[in-house]
Amino acid sequence: RTEQGEGFLGAITSNSAESEQLGNSLNAALHSLTAVLRRVESGQGLVGKLLIDEKYGRETSTSLANAVKSVERLLGQIDEGVRTGNGAIPALLSDPAGKQKVYALVDSLAVAAGNLARVTENLEKGNGALPILLHDEEFGRAFTGNLRSFAKSLDSIGKKLDDGTGTAGKLINDPSL
């Protein structure tokens, strides 16, 4: 089969378009893996930092172990409450109205999570002012500068009005007008 270009080994050892495409895919994957490994070896990213910085690795490991213990305790308490019928969760779940509230809350959270995902996706890929502000640094700096200038002008106008300077300031502050 291999000699006829069939199967995996046959596909990668034959002179076919499929062999060339598979070779290109493997080559691209190896280049990508090499780039990732270089970043890890230089201490970049979470995995790199965990491997290079022993103190950070120990602290992270301790934090994760503590988090797992906390979750285990919480799940144990929930399980105990469900088995014995004590606690807020069993009370809510045994009461039909409470059960409906819990289900409604879960449904609302699911809707909120979906909406948040859409907003995040739109901010990441969408058009409009906010994505432009997030992704175009030059525009963001110019916009921020203009906003600061506008705020200073408003502050100056507000002070003049409060002080009674000019016609508008006198109209606001002079009761005889």
For each residue, the residues with C-beta under 8 A, 3 or more apart:
1: 4 6 7 10
2: 5 6 7 9 10 13
3: 10
4: 1 10
5: 2 10 11 13 14 16 19
6: 1 2 10 11
7: 1 2 10 11
8: 11 12
9: 2 12 13
10: 1 2 3 4 5 6 7 13 14
11: 5 6 7 8 14 16 18 19 22
12: 8 9 19 22 23 26
13: 2 5 9 10 19
14: 5 10 11 18 19
15: 19
16: 5 11 19 20
17: 20 21
18: 11 14 21 22
19: 5 11 12 13 14 15 16 22 23
20: 16 17 23 24
21: 17 18 24 25
22: 11 12 18 19 25 26
23: 12 19 20 26 27
24: 20 21 27 28
25: 21 22 28 29
26: 12 22 23 29 30
27: 23 24 30 31
28: 24 25 31 32
29: 25 26 32 33
30: 26 27 33 34
31: 27 28 34 35
32: 28 29 35 36
33: 29 30 36 37
34: 30 31 37 38
35: 31 32 38 39
36: 32 33 39 40
37: 33 34 40 41
38: 34 35 41 42
39: 35 36 42 44 45 48
40: 36 37 43 44 45 47 48 51
41: 37 38 48
42: 38 39 48 52
43: 40 48 49 51 52 53
44: 39 40 48 49
45: 39 40 48 49
46: 49 50
47: 40 50 51
48: 39 40 41 42 43 44 45 51 52
49: 43 44 45 46 52 53 56 57
50: 46 47 53 56 57 60
51: 40 43 47 48 57
52: 42 43 48 49
53: 43 49 50 56 57
54: 57 58
55: 58 59
56: 49 50 53 59 60
57: 49 50 51 53 54 60 61
58: 54 55 61 62
59: 55 56 62 63
60: 50 56 57 63 64
61: 57 58 64 65
62: 58 59 65 66
63: 59 60 66 67
64: 60 61 67 68
65: 61 62 68 69
66: 62 63 69 70
67: 63 64 70 71
68: 64 65 71 72
69: 65 66 72 73
70: 66 67 73 74
71: 67 68 74 75
72: 68 69 75 76
73: 69 70 76 77
74: 70 71 77 78
75: 71 72 78 79
76: 72 73 79 80
77: 73 74 80 81 87
78: 74 75 81 82 87 89
79: 75 76 82 83
80: 76 77 83 84 86 87
81: 77 78 84 85 86 87 88 89 90
82: 78 79 85 89 90 93
83: 79 80
84: 80 81 90
85: 81 82 90 94
86: 80 81 90
87: 77 78 80 81 90 91
88: 81 91 92
89: 78 81 82 92 93
90: 81 82 84 85 86 87 93 94
91: 87 88 94 95 98
92: 88 89 95 98 99 101 102
93: 82 89 90 98 99 102
94: 85 90 91 98 99
95: 91 92 98 99
96: 99 100
97: 100 101
98: 91 92 93 94 95 101 102
99: 92 93 94 95 96 102 103
100: 96 97 103 104
101: 92 97 98 104 105
102: 92 93 98 99 105 106
103: 99 100 106 107
104: 100 101 107 108
105: 101 102 108 109
106: 102 103 109 110
107: 103 104 110 111
108: 104 105 111 112
109: 105 106 112 113
110: 106 107 113 114
111: 107 108 114 115
112: 108 109 115 116
113: 109 110 116 117
114: 110 111 117 118
115: 111 112 118 119
116: 112 113 119 120
117: 113 114 120 121
118: 114 115 121 122
119: 115 116 122 123
120: 116 117 123 124
121: 117 118 124 125 126
122: 118 119 125 126 128 131
123: 119 120 126 130 131 134
124: 120 121 131
125: 121 122 131
126: 121 122 123 130 131
127: 131 132
128: 122 131 132
129: 132 133
130: 123 126 133 134
131: 122 123 124 125 126 127 128 134 135
132: 127 128 129 135 136 139 140
133: 129 130 136 139 140 143
134: 123 130 131 140
135: 131 132
136: 132 133 139 140
137: 140 141
138: 141 142
139: 132 133 136 142 143
140: 132 133 134 136 137 143 144
141: 137 138 144 145
142: 138 139 145 146
143: 133 139 140 146 147
144: 140 141 147 148
145: 141 142 148 149
146: 142 143 149 150
147: 143 144 150 151
148: 144 145 151 152
149: 145 146 152 153
150: 146 147 153 154
151: 147 148 154 155
152: 148 149 155 156
153: 149 150 156 157
154: 150 151 157 158
155: 151 152 158 159
156: 152 153 159 160
157: 153 154 160 161
158: 154 155 161 162
159: 155 156 162 163
160: 156 157 163 165 166 168 169
161: 157 158 164 165 166 168 169 172 173
162: 158 159 169 173
163: 159 160 169 173
164: 161 169 170 172 173 174
165: 160 161 169
166: 160 161 169 170
167: 170 171
168: 160 161 171 172
169: 160 161 162 163 164 165 166 172 173
170: 164 166 167 173 174 177
171: 167 168 174 177
172: 161 164 168 169
173: 161 162 163 164 169 170
174: 164 170 171 177
175:
176:
177: 170 171 174
